[in-house]
């Protein structure tokens, strides 16, 4: 079972969970991180919820280049 939310491949501190959640909700990721930290330090089980979200969210799409692939500079010809 996966959520329709992807972890962020660019906006991350640990695993991209909060960056992906912020992107999905159209929120500022740093503000979400501050809220998450406050909730984690209180009675809210933030760390456990983070791990559950990490397991349920899809992995970010990352393009892997092989050495034989042309670099972006070579593809554009500039």
C-alpha positions as CSV (number, residue, x, y, z in Angstrom):
1,X,0.0,0.0,0.0
2,X,1.4,3.3,-1.1
3,X,0.2,6.9,-0.6
4,X,-0.3,8.9,-3.8
5,X,2.5,11.1,-2.5
6,X,6.1,10.8,-3.5
7,X,9.1,11.5,-1.4
8,X,11.1,14.5,-2.7
9,X,14.3,13.8,-4.5
10,X,15.5,17.4,-4.3
11,X,13.9,18.9,-1.1
12,X,15.1,16.6,1.6
13,X,17.0,16.6,4.9
14,X,16.8,12.9,5.8
15,X,14.7,10.9,3.3
16,X,12.5,13.5,1.5
17,X,9.3,12.6,3.4
18,X,8.5,16.1,4.6
19,X,9.6,17.7,1.3
20,X,7.3,15.4,-0.6
21,X,4.5,16.0,1.9
22,X,5.0,19.8,1.6
23,X,5.0,19.6,-2.1
24,X,1.7,17.5,-2.1
25,X,0.0,20.0,0.3
26,X,1.5,23.0,-1.5
27,X,3.1,24.2,1.8
28,X,6.5,25.6,2.6
29,X,8.7,22.6,3.5
30,X,10.8,24.5,6.1
31,X,7.6,25.6,7.9
32,X,6.4,22.0,7.8
33,X,9.7,20.8,9.3
34,X,9.4,23.3,12.2
35,X,5.8,22.1,12.9
36,X,7.0,18.5,12.7
37,X,9.8,19.2,15.2
38,X,7.4,20.9,17.6
39,X,5.0,17.9,17.4
40,X,7.9,15.4,17.7
41,X,9.0,17.1,21.0
42,X,5.5,17.0,22.5
43,X,3.1,14.1,23.1
44,X,2.6,13.5,19.3
45,X,4.7,10.5,18.2
46,X,6.4,12.4,15.3
47,X,9.3,10.0,14.8
48,X,7.0,7.0,14.5
49,X,4.7,8.8,12.1
50,X,7.7,9.9,10.0
51,X,8.8,6.3,9.7
52,X,5.3,5.1,8.7
53,X,5.1,7.8,6.1
54,X,8.6,6.9,4.8
55,X,7.4,3.3,4.3
56,X,4.1,4.3,2.7
57,X,5.3,7.0,0.3
58,X,6.6,6.2,-3.2
59,X,10.3,6.7,-3.9
60,X,11.3,9.8,-5.8
61,X,12.0,9.3,-9.5
62,X,15.8,9.7,-10.0
63,X,17.4,9.6,-13.5
64,X,20.6,7.7,-13.5
65,X,23.1,8.3,-16.3
66,X,25.5,5.8,-17.5
67,X,29.1,6.8,-18.4
68,X,28.2,6.1,-22.1
69,X,25.3,8.6,-22.0
70,X,26.1,12.0,-23.3
71,X,26.2,14.7,-20.7
72,X,23.5,17.5,-20.8
73,X,26.2,19.8,-22.1
74,X,27.0,17.4,-25.0
75,X,23.3,16.9,-25.8
76,X,22.5,20.6,-26.3
77,X,25.7,21.2,-28.3
78,X,26.6,24.4,-26.5
